[in-house]
Amino acid sequence: MKALFLELVVQWIEQVVEAYELEDIRAFRQIVRAGSLSRAAEIYNVPKATLSHHLRRLEDALQVELFVRKAKGLELTDAGKQYLDHSAAIFESCENAASAAQRAHSTIGGRIRLVCSTDFGTAIMGPAVHYFSITHPQIKFEVQLYQSEKIIAAQLDFDCMIFFGEPSESVLLRRKMADVSYGLYAAPSFIEANGMPEAIEEVNRLNGIVYARSGIPERWVLRNRKKAVHLDPYPKFNVNEYWMAKFFAVEGSAVGYLPDFFVHFEIAQRSLVPLFPEWRSENVPIYVIYPAQRHRNPRIMSLVEALCSNFNLFIRNPGYALIRSDYGLNASLVHG
């Protein structure tokens, strides 16, 4: 009886394994990352019908629904969430085997999926990935940007994440890249037109660029030793993206409340100058976050080490700066 039971179990396992392939699992995970079949087809350059076929074959073989179809896209069922977590081990084993073989030839290759917030993703992730791609030419990169408030809560499948601020408690591992602080910055043209304020409280009478996250304006809180001040300039520009805030500051339109690393290059180019540099915000941490199962992956850990060891290099050499444009207005004024 026991032998018959074991034989039936083996037959069932063989039937399940033969019923679907590794590509079906890969398609499932691609759909999860994209959020919909259409988006996955666009991102991964795979026909939508092919992805749908892989998903249907996987669900038929497992005899469960992995997604709930909704108007806004696909949402994982409880079974889908469990399968997502455990299926990661399949690809992790394949990647570790590949990494072991590559180490024997002193190379590291494969793919790294990176996630970052839209706040400063381009400013840090861009130069960091570029630097790492030069030192590790065999690695391919998949970079996705998300709103900060959605980045932890979303159903994201990633190898490495850059997160600004203190992340919520989770099973993810983290390592601090750096601490940054905010200050006041303006273009020389703005100071020439409005004058340099003599006291920090005078900033309240100036035009400001107010960043809002989820509709909530960012508070301009600065400290100088034991003194603290909360500034409230005239909200000439309300934005929800820091690049837009920096654009208006460089154009000389208003005063910006911006993090030091984000304007380092513009200051070096004299596109911006600090106002009251002794007044700074509280430090804000920047973390590298990664799943626990990636801790033994040499590809991921090499990237984590590079991110944490070279932060100052990345922010000081982005290779570009925002430069003020007069849109030809000065020329038209001179010749008009």
VOPAGU-2260 file (C-alpha; in pm, 1 decimal, decimal comma):
REM VOPAGU-2260
SITE   aa  ch    i         X         Y         Z
SITE  MET   A    0       0,0       0,0       0,0
SITE  LYS   A    1     282,7     242,4      91,4
SITE  ALA   A    2     467,7     166,6    -231,9
SITE  LEU   A    3     149,0     227,3    -434,2
SITE  PHE   A    4      96,2     562,3    -257,8
SITE  LEU   A    5     453,5     673,9    -332,1
SITE  GLU   A    6     415,9     570,4    -695,9
SITE  LEU   A    7      97,2     777,3    -727,5
SITE  VAL   A    8     270,6    1078,2    -572,0
SITE  VAL   A    9     562,6    1049,3    -814,2
SITE  GLN   A   10     324,2    1023,7   -1108,1
SITE  TRP   A   11     135,2    1334,7    -992,0
SITE  ILE   A   12     458,2    1533,9    -955,1
SITE  GLU   A   13     573,3    1427,6   -1301,3
SITE  GLN   A   14     239,3    1532,4   -1450,0
SITE  VAL   A   15     253,4    1874,7   -1282,4
SITE  VAL   A   16     614,5    1940,2   -1382,3
SITE  GLU   A   17     549,7    1836,3   -1741,7
SITE  ALA   A   18     234,4    2052,3   -1754,3
SITE  TYR   A   19     423,3    2380,8   -1752,4
SITE  GLU   A   20     769,0    2518,7   -1825,5
SITE  LEU   A   21    1016,0    2766,0   -1683,0
SITE  GLU   A   22     901,4    3022,4   -1940,0
SITE  ASP   A   23     550,1    3006,3   -1794,4
SITE  ILE   A   24     685,9    3102,6   -1453,7
SITE  ARG   A   25     900,0    3376,3   -1606,5
SITE  ALA   A   26     595,0    3518,3   -1787,1
SITE  PHE   A   27     395,3    3511,7   -1463,7
SITE  ARG   A   28     664,2    3711,1   -1283,7
SITE  GLN   A   29     691,8    3958,3   -1571,7
SITE  ILE   A   30     316,0    4019,7   -1557,2
SITE  VAL   A   31     339,7    4076,8   -1180,9
SITE  ARG   A   32     615,4    4335,8   -1224,4
SITE  ALA   A   33     429,1    4516,1   -1502,9
SITE  GLY   A   34      83,5    4503,6   -1344,0
SITE  SER   A   35     -99,3    4399,4   -1660,2
SITE  LEU   A   36     -61,1    4183,9   -1969,2
SITE  SER   A   37     -50,6    4484,0   -2202,4
SITE  ARG   A   38     215,3    4660,4   -1996,9
SITE  ALA   A   39     424,3    4340,8   -1968,5
SITE  ALA   A   40     407,1    4290,1   -2345,4
SITE  GLU   A   41     528,3    4647,0   -2396,6
SITE  ILE   A   42     810,0    4633,4   -2141,4
SITE  TYR   A   43     948,7    4288,9   -2225,9
SITE  ASN   A   44     876,0    4299,1   -2600,6
SITE  VAL   A   45     672,5    3977,3   -2585,9
SITE  PRO   A   46     339,2    3940,5   -2768,8
SITE  LYS   A   47      42,5    3975,8   -2535,4
SITE  ALA   A   48    -103,6    3650,0   -2668,3
SITE  THR   A   49     218,0    3465,8   -2578,6
SITE  LEU   A   50     213,5    3597,3   -2222,4
SITE  SER   A   51    -154,9    3509,8   -2190,0
SITE  HIS   A   52     -82,7    3156,2   -2314,6
SITE  HIS   A   53     199,0    3108,7   -2059,7
SITE  LEU   A   54     -21,6    3237,0   -1777,4
SITE  ARG   A   55    -318,0    3020,7   -1874,9
SITE  ARG   A   56     -99,7    2708,8   -1898,9
SITE  LEU   A   57      51,4    2778,8   -1557,1
SITE  GLU   A   58    -287,5    2835,9   -1393,8
SITE  ASP   A   59    -430,1    2522,8   -1558,7
SITE  ALA   A   60    -137,5    2313,8   -1436,6
SITE  LEU   A   61    -159,6    2449,1   -1081,6
SITE  GLN   A   62    -540,1    2441,7   -1089,4
SITE  VAL   A   63    -559,4    2781,7    -918,4
SITE  GLU   A   64    -618,2    3140,2   -1023,6
SITE  LEU   A   65    -305,1    3348,9    -977,3
SITE  PHE   A   66    -466,8    3683,2   -1061,9
SITE  VAL   A   67    -796,2    3860,6   -1014,7
SITE  ARG   A   68    -885,9    4047,3   -1330,8
SITE  LYS   A   69    -988,6    4405,6   -1254,0
SITE  ALA   A   70   -1052,8    4714,7   -1464,7
SITE  LYS   A   71    -727,9    4878,5   -1353,1
SITE  GLY   A   72    -519,8    4569,2   -1425,4
SITE  LEU   A   73    -431,7    4240,1   -1260,2
SITE  GLU   A   74    -412,8    4183,0    -886,1
SITE  LEU   A   75    -251,7    3879,3    -726,8
SITE  THR   A   76    -474,0    3633,5    -543,1
SITE  ASP   A   77    -354,4    3483,1    -215,0
SITE  ALA   A   78    -240,3    3179,9    -411,7
SITE  GLY   A   79     -62,9    3409,8    -656,2
SITE  LYS   A   80     121,3    3588,3    -376,4
SITE  GLN   A   81     239,1    3257,4    -232,3
SITE  TYR   A   82     350,2    3134,7    -573,6
SITE  LEU   A   83     534,8    3459,8    -640,6
SITE  ASP   A   84     731,0    3427,2    -316,7
SITE  HIS   A   85     826,3    3064,9    -370,4
SITE  SER   A   86     888,7    3085,0    -744,7
SITE  ALA   A   87    1162,9    3339,9    -676,2
SITE  ALA   A   88    1369,9    3054,3    -533,5
SITE  ILE   A   89    1364,8    2878,4    -871,6
SITE  PHE   A   90    1529,8    3168,9   -1052,2
SITE  GLU   A   91    1752,5    3243,0    -755,1
SITE  SER   A   92    1892,0    2888,6    -773,2
SITE  CYS   A   93    1952,0    2925,6   -1146,6
SITE  GLU   A   94    2121,6    3262,4   -1095,3
SITE  ASN   A   95    2340,9    3129,4    -813,1
SITE  ALA   A   96    2445,3    2837,0   -1029,4
SITE  ALA   A   97    2532,3    3076,5   -1311,5
SITE  SER   A   98    2720,5    3304,4   -1071,0
SITE  ALA   A   99    2920,9    3009,4    -939,4
SITE  ALA   A  100    3017,8    2912,3   -1292,0
SITE  GLN   A  101    3107,3    3273,3   -1377,0
SITE  ARG   A  102    3321,7    3309,7   -1065,1
SITE  ALA   A  103    3526,5    3017,7   -1190,1
SITE  HIS   A  104    3605,2    3238,5   -1491,0
SITE  SER   A  105    3632,0    3555,7   -1278,0
SITE  THR   A  106    3328,3    3720,1   -1441,0
SITE  ILE   A  107    2990,2    3829,6   -1306,6
SITE  GLY   A  108    2699,7    3848,7   -1549,4
SITE  GLY   A  109    2323,8    3819,2   -1565,4
SITE  ARG   A  110    2049,3    4072,0   -1497,3
SITE  ILE   A  111    1977,0    4307,9   -1207,1
SITE  ARG   A  112    1631,1    4454,4   -1148,2
SITE  LEU   A  113    1651,6    4790,3    -974,7
SITE  VAL   A  114    1374,2    4997,6    -821,7
SITE  CYS   A  115    1391,5    5358,0    -702,7
SITE  SER   A  116    1161,1    5645,5    -621,3
SITE  THR   A  117    1088,8    5911,3    -879,3
SITE  ASP   A  118    1210,7    6177,2    -631,8
SITE  PHE   A  119    1582,1    6132,8    -698,3
SITE  GLY   A  120    1599,5    5808,4    -893,6
SITE  THR   A  121    1763,3    5960,6   -1199,3
SITE  ALA   A  122    2008,3    6168,0    -996,1
SITE  ILE   A  123    2149,6    5868,8    -805,1
SITE  MET   A  124    2043,6    5553,4    -985,9
SITE  GLY   A  125    2150,8    5683,9   -1326,2
SITE  PRO   A  126    2518,7    5751,2   -1249,0
SITE  ALA   A  127    2535,9    5449,3   -1014,7
SITE  VAL   A  128    2412,2    5204,9   -1277,6
SITE  HIS   A  129    2632,7    5366,6   -1542,5
SITE  TYR   A  130    2938,0    5327,8   -1315,7
SITE  PHE   A  131    2855,2    4965,8   -1233,6
SITE  SER   A  132    2788,5    4880,2   -1598,6
SITE  ILE   A  133    3140,3    4993,8   -1688,5
SITE  THR   A  134    3305,6    4782,8   -1418,3
SITE  HIS   A  135    3073,4    4484,8   -1486,6
SITE  PRO   A  136    3008,7    4485,3   -1863,7
SITE  GLN   A  137    2842,8    4140,3   -1863,0
SITE  ILE   A  138    2548,4    4256,6   -1648,7
SITE  LYS   A  139    2216,7    4378,2   -1792,5
SITE  PHE   A  140    1995,6    4621,1   -1600,6
SITE  GLU   A  141    1622,3    4669,9   -1564,3
SITE  VAL   A  142    1546,8    5004,0   -1392,6
SITE  GLN   A  143    1196,4    5103,6   -1277,2
SITE  LEU   A  144    1091,1    5427,9   -1102,5
SITE  TYR   A  145     785,8    5458,1    -875,7
SITE  GLN   A  146     625,6    5718,5    -650,3
SITE  SER   A  147     778,8    5705,0    -299,7
SITE  GLU   A  148     449,2    5632,2    -124,3
SITE  LYS   A  149     384,8    5334,3    -352,2
SITE  ILE   A  150     731,1    5185,9    -369,1
SITE  ILE   A  151     711,4    4966,0     -56,2
SITE  ALA   A  152     340,9    4884,6     -71,0
SITE  ALA   A  153     340,8    4783,8    -437,6
SITE  GLN   A  154     376,0    4424,9    -556,1
SITE  LEU   A  155     728,8    4470,9    -685,0
SITE  ASP   A  156     971,2    4199,6    -781,0
SITE  PHE   A  157    1321,7    4345,3    -754,7
SITE  ASP   A  158    1681,7    4266,8    -672,4
SITE  CYS   A  159    1782,9    4603,4    -529,7
SITE  MET   A  160    1601,6    4921,5    -426,5
SITE  ILE   A  161    1717,5    5272,0    -334,7
SITE  PHE   A  162    1486,0    5425,2     -74,3
SITE  PHE   A  163    1484,7    5777,5      70,2
SITE  GLY   A  164    1386,7    5815,5     436,0
SITE  GLU   A  165    1308,1    5549,0     691,6
SITE  PRO   A  166    1133,4    5249,9     530,4
SITE  SER   A  167     854,9    5066,5     711,1
SITE  GLU   A  168     935,8    4745,5     894,1
SITE  SER   A  169     967,2    4447,2     660,8
SITE  VAL   A  170    1163,7    4127,5     602,3
SITE  LEU   A  171    1381,7    4309,0     349,9
SITE  LEU   A  172    1747,8    4370,8     431,8
SITE  ARG   A  173    1887,1    4723,3     416,2
SITE  ARG   A  174    2217,6    4907,1     423,0
SITE  LYS   A  175    2263,5    5281,6     454,8
SITE  MET   A  176    2418,8    5460,6     158,6
SITE  ALA   A  177    2439,5    5807,9     310,3
SITE  ASP   A  178    2269,3    6080,8     510,8
SITE  VAL   A  179    2161,5    6394,4     325,0
SITE  SER   A  180    2013,8    6726,0     436,5
SITE  TYR   A  181    1813,9    7006,3     278,2
SITE  GLY   A  182    1894,0    7374,4     244,2
SITE  LEU   A  183    1786,4    7690,8      64,8
SITE  TYR   A  184    1909,1    7756,3    -289,8
SITE  ALA   A  185    1850,6    8028,8    -548,0
SITE  ALA   A  186    1991,0    8136,6    -883,3
SITE  PRO   A  187    2225,5    8438,9    -898,2
SITE  SER   A  188    1967,7    8610,6   -1121,0
SITE  PHE   A  189    1700,8    8569,6    -852,4
SITE  ILE   A  190    1928,0    8723,1    -588,1
SITE  GLU   A  191    2015,4    9008,6    -823,1
SITE  ALA   A  192    1647,2    9080,7    -883,5
SITE  ASN   A  193    1523,3    9037,6    -526,1
SITE  GLY   A  194    1830,8    9109,0    -313,3
SITE  MET   A  195    2001,6    8881,6     -63,1
SITE  PRO   A  196    1788,4    8845,8     252,3
SITE  GLU   A  197    1975,9    8956,6     562,5
SITE  ALA   A  198    1790,9    8728,1     804,4
SITE  ILE   A  199    1658,7    8380,6     733,1
SITE  GLU   A  200    1305,0    8483,9     830,7
SITE  GLU   A  201    1305,4    8725,3     535,0
SITE  VAL   A  202    1279,9    8423,2     304,4
SITE  ASN   A  203     908,7    8420,6     394,5
SITE  ARG   A  204     856,0    8731,7     180,6
SITE  LEU   A  205    1012,0    8567,8    -128,3
SITE  ASN   A  206     862,6    8344,4    -394,2
SITE  GLY   A  207     919,0    7977,9    -315,9
SITE  ILE   A  208     897,4    7640,6    -488,8
SITE  VAL   A  209     690,0    7408,4    -270,5
SITE  TYR   A  210     718,7    7033,6    -321,1
SITE  ALA   A  211     411,1    6828,6    -229,3
SITE  ARG   A  212     400,3    6452,8    -170,2
SITE  SER   A  213      52,1    6302,1    -203,0
SITE  GLY   A  214     -87,0    6654,8    -195,2
SITE  ILE   A  215      82,5    6741,8     137,4
SITE  PRO   A  216     328,0    7035,8     111,7
SITE  GLU   A  217     680,9    6969,7     235,1
SITE  ARG   A  218     765,7    7172,3     545,2
SITE  TRP   A  219    1070,7    7395,2     526,4
SITE  VAL   A  220    1225,7    7321,9     866,3
SITE  LEU   A  221    1587,1    7429,2     917,2
SITE  ARG   A  222    1823,1    7424,2    1216,1
SITE  ASN   A  223    2133,8    7613,7    1313,5
SITE  ARG   A  224    2281,0    7446,0    1620,0
SITE  LYS   A  225    2003,4    7467,4    1881,6
SITE  LYS   A  226    1788,3    7714,7    1689,2
SITE  ALA   A  227    1511,3    7601,0    1456,8
SITE  VAL   A  228    1293,6    7787,5    1209,0
SITE  HIS   A  229     990,0    7691,9    1001,8
SITE  LEU   A  230     975,8    7894,0     681,4
SITE  ASP   A  231     663,7    7961,5     479,6
SITE  PRO   A  232     752,3    8147,7     155,8
SITE  TYR   A  233     492,6    8255,5     -95,9
SITE  PRO   A  234     405,2    7934,2    -290,8
SITE  LYS   A  235     470,1    8069,3    -637,9
SITE  PHE   A  236     521,3    7717,1    -773,4
SITE  ASN   A  237     364,4    7400,3    -634,0
SITE  VAL   A  238     523,7    7084,9    -776,1
SITE  ASN   A  239     525,0    6711,3    -707,5
SITE  GLU   A  240     864,6    6636,9    -861,0
SITE  TYR   A  241    1207,2    6756,8    -745,3
SITE  TRP   A  242    1349,6    6798,7   -1095,1
SITE  MET   A  243    1074,5    7049,1   -1165,1
SITE  ALA   A  244    1155,6    7227,8    -839,6
SITE  LYS   A  245    1522,6    7249,0    -935,6
SITE  PHE   A  246    1430,0    7370,8   -1283,2
SITE  PHE   A  247    1238,4    7670,5   -1145,2
SITE  ALA   A  248    1519,8    7744,8    -900,8
SITE  VAL   A  249    1786,6    7742,0   -1173,5
SITE  GLU   A  250    1567,8    7958,8   -1395,3
SITE  GLY   A  251    1571,8    8224,0   -1122,9
SITE  SER   A  252    1198,4    8202,6   -1066,1
SITE  ALA   A  253    1197,0    8135,9    -689,7
SITE  VAL   A  254    1383,6    7994,7    -388,5
SITE  GLY   A  255    1410,0    7617,4    -362,9
SITE  TYR   A  256    1425,6    7390,0     -57,8
SITE  LEU   A  257    1643,0    7110,8    -194,1
SITE  PRO   A  258    1878,3    6834,0     -72,7
SITE  ASP   A  259    2249,8    6909,6     -86,5
SITE  PHE   A  260    2349,9    6618,5    -313,0
SITE  PHE   A  261    2079,2    6708,9    -565,4
SITE  VAL   A  262    2225,0    7054,0    -637,2
SITE  HIS   A  263    2597,1    6983,2    -595,7
SITE  PHE   A  264    2668,9    7005,3    -968,0
SITE  GLU   A  265    2454,7    7316,8   -1020,4
SITE  ILE   A  266    2639,2    7492,3    -737,5
SITE  ALA   A  267    2975,5    7399,2    -891,2
SITE  GLN   A  268    2854,0    7553,6   -1218,1
SITE  ARG   A  269    2726,9    7864,3   -1034,8
SITE  SER   A  270    2374,6    7796,4   -1160,3
SITE  LEU   A  271    2262,3    7798,4    -796,7
SITE  VAL   A  272    2403,0    7946,5    -477,0
SITE  PRO   A  273    2317,1    7846,9    -118,7
SITE  LEU   A  274    2127,1    8088,6     105,1
SITE  PHE   A  275    2219,2    8074,0     474,0
SITE  PRO   A  276    2432,5    7757,5     434,4
SITE  GLU   A  277    2467,5    7724,0     812,2
SITE  TRP   A  278    2095,4    7646,6     831,4
SITE  ARG   A  279    2025,5    7283,1     740,2
SITE  SER   A  280    1742,2    7036,1     781,0
SITE  GLU   A  281    1761,2    6720,2     988,6
SITE  ASN   A  282    1950,4    6439,9     815,1
SITE  VAL   A  283    1750,4    6210,2     589,0
SITE  PRO   A  284    1892,6    5858,7     533,3
SITE  ILE   A  285    1921,8    5688,3     195,8
SITE  TYR   A  286    1914,6    5307,2     202,8
SITE  VAL   A  287    1987,9    5022,1     -32,0
SITE  ILE   A  288    1717,9    4759,8      24,8
SITE  TYR   A  289    1721,2    4404,1    -106,9
SITE  PRO   A  290    1543,7    4070,5     -42,0
SITE  ALA   A  291    1707,4    3837,0     208,4
SITE  GLN   A  292    1751,7    3562,8     -52,7
SITE  ARG   A  293    1976,4    3799,9    -254,6
SITE  HIS   A  294    2228,7    3827,3      26,9
SITE  ARG   A  295    2437,2    3541,6    -112,5
SITE  ASN   A  296    2413,5    3653,5    -472,5
SITE  PRO   A  297    2755,7    3795,7    -571,7
SITE  ARG   A  298    2602,4    4006,7    -849,3
SITE  ILE   A  299    2360,9    4184,9    -614,7
SITE  MET   A  300    2605,8    4222,2    -328,7
SITE  SER   A  301    2869,6    4368,0    -562,1
SITE  LEU   A  302    2615,9    4633,7    -662,0
SITE  VAL   A  303    2519,9    4703,6    -299,3
SITE  GLU   A  304    2885,4    4749,4    -208,5
SITE  ALA   A  305    2940,8    4982,6    -505,0
SITE  LEU   A  306    2635,2    5192,1    -414,0
SITE  CYS   A  307    2739,7    5234,4     -51,8
SITE  SER   A  308    3109,3    5291,6    -117,4
SITE  ASN   A  309    3081,1    5540,7    -404,0
SITE  PHE   A  310    2784,8    5762,0    -316,6
SITE  ASN   A  311    2991,5    6081,2    -313,9
SITE  LEU   A  312    3142,7    5990,6    -650,4
SITE  PHE   A  313    2799,2    5943,7    -806,0
SITE  ILE   A  314    2655,3    6274,6    -687,1
SITE  ARG   A  315    2964,9    6476,3    -780,2
SITE  ASN   A  316    2997,0    6342,3   -1132,1
SITE  PRO   A  317    2649,0    6313,3   -1284,1
SITE  GLY   A  318    2781,6    6442,7   -1616,4
SITE  TYR   A  319    2518,7    6711,8   -1654,1
SITE  ALA   A  320    2366,7    7015,1   -1483,0
SITE  LEU   A  321    2060,9    7229,7   -1521,6
SITE  ILE   A  322    2170,0    7553,7   -1688,5
SITE  ARG   A  323    1952,0    7861,3   -1697,5
SITE  SER   A  324    1802,0    7952,3   -2034,1
SITE  ASP   A  325    1682,1    8295,9   -2139,8
SITE  TYR   A  326    1481,7    8150,0   -2432,7
SITE  GLY   A  327    1634,3    8422,0   -2649,8
SITE  LEU   A  328    1456,2    8691,6   -2450,2
SITE  ASN   A  329    1774,9    8879,5   -2368,9
SITE  ALA   A  330    1876,2    8883,3   -2733,8
SITE  SER   A  331    1533,6    9010,0   -2838,9
SITE  LEU   A  332    1552,3    9282,7   -2576,0
SITE  VAL   A  333    1897,3    9389,6   -2692,8
SITE  HIS   A  334    1810,8    9391,7   -3061,0
SITE  GLY   A  335    1447,4    9493,3   -3028,2
